[in-house]
Amino acid sequence: MEQLSRATRGGVGAVAVALAVTAIALTAGWASAAVYERVIAADGCVGQCASPALAESHDAPGTPTSTPEPTPTLPAGFPFVSARSIAIIEGGCGATIYGREEHLRLPPASLTKIMTAAVAVENASLDTMITSNVDGAAMYDTTGSTIMGLTPGMELSLRDLLYGLMLPSGNDAAIAIAEGVAGSEEKFVDLMNQKAESLGLDETNFTNPHGLDHPDLLSSAHDMAMLARYMMQNADLRQVVKTIEWQPAWDGPPMWNGNKFIAEYEGADGVKIGYTEESQQTIVASATRGGRQIIASLMRSQDRYADAARLLDWAFAQPSACP
């Protein structure tokens, strides 16, 4: 799998490799072998990703041009980043280091799973055994979902399902968790929105536990940064999101983390990536150096890994924003 991971840096050629692995895995009946490459292809957006507009015109054709608003003054040494919306916070106290359109409501894609994980551990034990009603291979075929590789009747612990949720970004794991913890997706989503309200995440509304596009599924870079900070206060989840490889209690192969940031950035310890056609590339990136944790949340990025690295490099060079 490491060879395949390196191959993804080749772009289009990696997609062919990933599809070949997926076909073999599905034929063999263990879809999880295709998970790592499928995450890179879908959540990772291999090759040419659509480039979102970084600014929108508010002037109708034929109307006088409005007076442009002053361009915000950037902090000294602030790097260029492609993301439309940015929030950088101190993990220790939650203080904002820098924000750009950080309250703009946008589709979060698989960043949704940060809340799914947080709600799950607060409502069930990690040792709770959950029987899957989900066919991951069918989800892959019908929606192109990233999957863990669940089959109907498969029984796994909530712990294993959380690794399947966060590492290969399994949409099948999200549904299994929701049904196993709350009895249905709808009831679990209610818990997600109740938690968002209790945390003061006023720019966030969830409609499902996995992050596939829905008109009413919205959040902001600020809310996702604050949510990630909250989630990482749980030691078990903090361990999950920084794990590179995990072997579930099944006959299939191990699962790999599709978030390349974890392996490539000094001090990286989380959190989650996402991608849909509507959201484009999203990431909440956390790193800790010298006991100082910084969390950067980016939405509608064209190169999330480069953006996140530049932002964190800059933020670590600044004085702490905590009192």
C-alpha positions in Angstrom: 0.0 0.0 0.0 2.9 2.3 0.6 4.0 1.9 -3.0 0.5 2.9 -4.1 0.6 5.9 -1.8 3.7 7.1 -3.4 2.2 6.5 -6.8 -0.6 8.9 -6.1 1.9 11.7 -6.4 2.0 10.9 -10.0 -1.6 12.1 -10.5 -3.5 10.5 -13.3 -1.4 7.3 -13.3 -2.3 6.8 -9.6 -6.0 6.9 -10.4 -5.5 3.9 -12.7 -3.6 2.0 -10.0 -6.4 2.9 -7.5 -9.1 1.7 -9.7 -7.3 -1.6 -10.4 -6.9 -2.2 -6.7 -10.5 -1.4 -6.1 -11.7 -3.8 -8.8 -9.6 -6.6 -7.2 -10.8 -5.8 -3.7 -14.4 -5.7 -4.6 -14.1 -9.0 -6.6 -12.4 -10.7 -3.7 -15.2 -9.5 -1.3 -13.1 -7.3 0.9 -13.6 -3.7 -0.3 -11.3 -2.4 2.5 -8.2 -3.1 0.4 -9.3 -0.4 -2.0 -10.1 2.0 0.7 -6.7 3.8 0.9 -6.5 4.6 -2.8 -10.2 5.4 -3.0 -9.7 8.0 -0.3 -6.9 9.5 -2.2 -9.0 9.6 -5.4 -12.1 11.0 -3.8 -11.3 12.8 -0.6 -7.7 13.4 -2.0 -8.8 14.8 -5.4 -6.0 13.2 -7.5 -5.1 15.0 -10.7 -6.9 18.2 -11.8 -9.3 19.4 -9.2 -11.8 22.0 -10.1 -10.6 25.5 -9.2 -13.2 27.5 -7.2 -13.5 31.2 -7.7 -11.7 33.0 -4.9 -14.0 36.0 -5.2 -17.5 36.6 -6.5 -18.9 39.7 -8.2 -21.8 41.4 -6.6 -22.4 43.8 -9.5 -25.3 43.0 -11.9 -24.5 43.6 -15.7 -25.2 47.1 -16.8 -25.3 48.6 -13.3 -22.7 51.2 -12.1 -19.7 49.6 -10.5 -19.9 49.8 -6.7 -17.1 51.3 -4.7 -14.8 48.4 -3.8 -14.2 47.6 -0.2 -10.6 48.2 1.1 -8.4 45.2 0.7 -7.6 43.8 4.2 -4.1 44.3 5.3 -2.3 41.0 5.7 -0.1 40.3 8.7 3.6 40.5 8.2 5.0 37.6 6.2 1.6 36.0 5.7 1.8 33.4 2.9 -0.3 33.0 -0.2 -2.9 30.3 0.2 -5.6 29.3 -2.3 -8.3 28.5 0.2 -11.4 30.7 0.1 -12.0 30.5 3.9 -9.4 30.2 6.6 -9.4 30.0 10.4 -6.3 29.5 12.5 -6.7 29.0 16.2 -4.7 28.1 19.3 -5.4 24.6 20.4 -4.7 25.5 24.0 -7.2 28.3 24.5 -9.2 28.5 21.3 -8.0 32.1 20.6 -8.0 33.1 16.9 -4.6 33.7 15.4 -5.9 34.7 12.0 -9.1 34.4 10.0 -10.2 35.2 6.4 -13.8 34.8 5.6 -13.8 32.4 8.5 -17.5 32.8 9.1 -18.6 32.1 5.5 -21.0 29.1 5.4 -19.8 26.5 3.0 -20.2 22.7 2.5 -17.7 20.9 4.8 -17.6 17.5 3.0 -16.0 14.8 5.2 -15.1 17.3 7.9 -18.6 16.4 9.0 -17.1 13.2 10.4 -15.3 15.2 13.1 -18.7 15.8 14.7 -19.8 12.2 14.0 -16.8 10.9 16.0 -17.3 13.4 18.9 -21.0 12.5 19.2 -20.4 8.8 19.0 -17.9 8.6 21.9 -20.1 10.7 24.1 -23.1 8.4 23.6 -21.5 4.9 23.5 -18.5 3.0 24.8 -15.7 2.3 22.4 -16.2 -1.4 23.2 -19.9 -1.4 22.1 -20.4 -3.9 19.3 -22.3 -2.7 16.3 -23.8 -4.9 13.6 -23.6 -3.3 10.2 -26.7 -2.9 8.0 -24.6 -1.2 5.4 -23.2 -2.6 2.1 -20.1 -0.5 1.5 -19.5 -1.9 -1.9 -23.0 -0.9 -3.0 -22.4 2.6 -1.6 -19.2 2.8 -3.6 -21.0 1.7 -6.8 -24.0 4.1 -6.5 -22.4 7.2 -4.9 -18.7 6.9 -5.4 -18.4 7.0 -1.6 -15.1 6.5 0.2 -15.7 3.3 2.3 -14.3 1.3 5.1 -15.6 -1.9 3.4 -18.5 -3.0 5.6 -21.0 -5.7 4.6 -24.5 -6.4 6.0 -24.3 -8.5 9.2 -20.6 -7.6 9.9 -20.1 -7.0 13.6 -17.4 -4.6 14.8 -16.6 -2.5 17.8 -17.3 1.2 17.8 -13.6 1.6 18.2 -12.9 -0.1 14.8 -15.7 1.8 13.2 -14.2 5.1 14.3 -10.9 4.2 12.7 -12.9 3.3 9.6 -14.6 6.6 9.8 -11.6 8.8 10.2 -8.7 7.0 8.3 -10.3 5.8 5.0 -13.1 8.3 5.5 -15.7 5.5 5.4 -19.2 6.8 4.6 -20.4 3.2 5.4 -18.8 3.5 8.8 -20.6 6.8 9.4 -24.0 5.3 8.7 -23.2 2.2 10.8 -22.1 4.4 13.7 -25.2 6.6 13.5 -27.6 3.6 13.4 -25.7 1.7 16.1 -25.4 4.6 18.5 -28.8 6.4 18.0 -31.0 3.8 16.3 -31.2 5.8 13.0 -29.3 8.3 10.9 -32.0 10.9 11.6 -31.8 10.6 15.4 -28.0 10.7 15.2 -28.1 13.9 13.1 -30.3 15.4 15.7 -27.6 14.7 18.3 -25.0 16.2 16.0 -27.0 19.5 15.7 -27.7 19.6 19.4 -24.0 19.3 20.1 -23.2 22.0 17.6 -25.7 24.3 19.3 -24.3 23.5 22.8 -20.8 24.3 21.5 -21.9 27.7 20.0 -21.2 26.6 16.5 -23.9 28.9 15.1 -22.8 28.6 11.4 -23.1 24.9 11.3 -26.0 22.6 10.3 -25.7 18.9 9.7 -28.0 16.8 7.5 -26.1 13.5 7.6 -23.2 11.8 9.5 -20.8 11.5 6.5 -20.6 14.8 4.6 -22.0 14.0 1.2 -23.4 17.2 -0.3 -26.8 18.4 0.7 -28.1 22.0 0.3 -28.6 22.4 4.0 -25.3 20.8 5.1 -23.2 23.9 5.9 -20.4 25.0 8.3 -17.6 27.5 8.4 -13.8 27.4 8.8 -14.2 28.9 12.2 -16.8 26.4 13.4 -14.8 23.4 12.1 -11.6 24.6 13.8 -13.4 25.0 17.1 -15.1 21.6 16.7 -11.8 19.9 16.0 -10.3 21.5 19.1 -13.2 20.2 21.1 -12.9 16.7 19.6 -9.2 16.5 20.2 -9.7 17.0 23.9 -10.8 13.3 23.9 -7.7 11.2 24.2 -9.1 8.3 22.3 -10.1 10.4 19.3 -6.9 12.3 19.4 -5.1 8.9 19.0 -7.5 7.9 16.1 -6.9 10.9 13.9 -3.1 10.7 14.1 -2.9 7.0 13.3 -1.4 6.0 10.0 -2.5 2.4 9.9 -5.1 0.3 11.8 -6.0 -3.3 11.7 -9.7 -3.9 12.6 -10.9 -7.1 14.1 -11.8 -8.7 10.8 -10.3 -11.0 8.2 -9.5 -8.2 5.8 -6.3 -6.1 5.5 -5.4 -3.0 7.6 -6.8 0.4 6.8 -4.6 3.4 6.0 -5.0 7.1 6.8 -5.8 9.0 3.6 -4.7 12.3 5.2 -1.2 12.7 3.8 -0.6 15.7 6.1 -0.2 13.4 9.1 2.9 11.8 7.6 4.4 14.9 5.8 4.2 17.8 8.3 6.4 18.1 11.4 4.4 17.7 14.5 1.1 16.9 12.7 -1.4 15.2 14.9 -4.7 15.5 13.0 -7.4 16.0 12.0 -9.4 15.3 8.8 -9.6 16.0 5.1 -12.7 16.1 2.8 -13.6 16.6 -0.8 -16.8 16.8 -2.9 -17.5 18.6 -6.2 -19.4 21.2 -4.2 -17.1 21.7 -1.3 -13.8 21.2 -3.2 -10.8 20.5 -1.0 -11.2 20.9 2.7 -9.0 20.2 5.7 -8.7 20.8 9.4 -5.0 20.4 10.1 -3.5 20.3 13.6 0.1 20.2 14.7 1.9 20.5 18.0 5.4 21.8 18.5 7.0 22.5 21.9 3.8 21.9 23.7 1.9 24.5 21.5 -1.0 23.1 19.4 -2.2 25.1 16.4 -5.3 24.2 14.3 -5.8 25.5 10.8 -9.2 25.0 9.1 -9.5 25.6 5.3 -12.4 25.4 3.0 -12.5 25.5 -0.8 -8.8 25.1 -1.2 -7.1 24.2 -4.5 -4.1 22.6 -2.6 -5.0 21.9 0.9 -1.8 20.3 2.0 0.4 23.1 0.8 -2.0 25.7 2.2 -2.1 24.1 5.6 1.6 23.7 5.8 2.2 27.4 4.9 -0.4 28.6 7.4 0.9 26.5 10.2 4.5 27.5 9.5 3.5 31.1 9.7 1.4 30.6 12.8 4.1 28.8 14.7 6.4 31.8 14.0 3.9 34.2 15.7 3.5 34.9 19.5 0.9 32.8 21.2 -2.6 34.4 21.1 -3.5 32.8 24.4 -3.7 35.1 27.4 
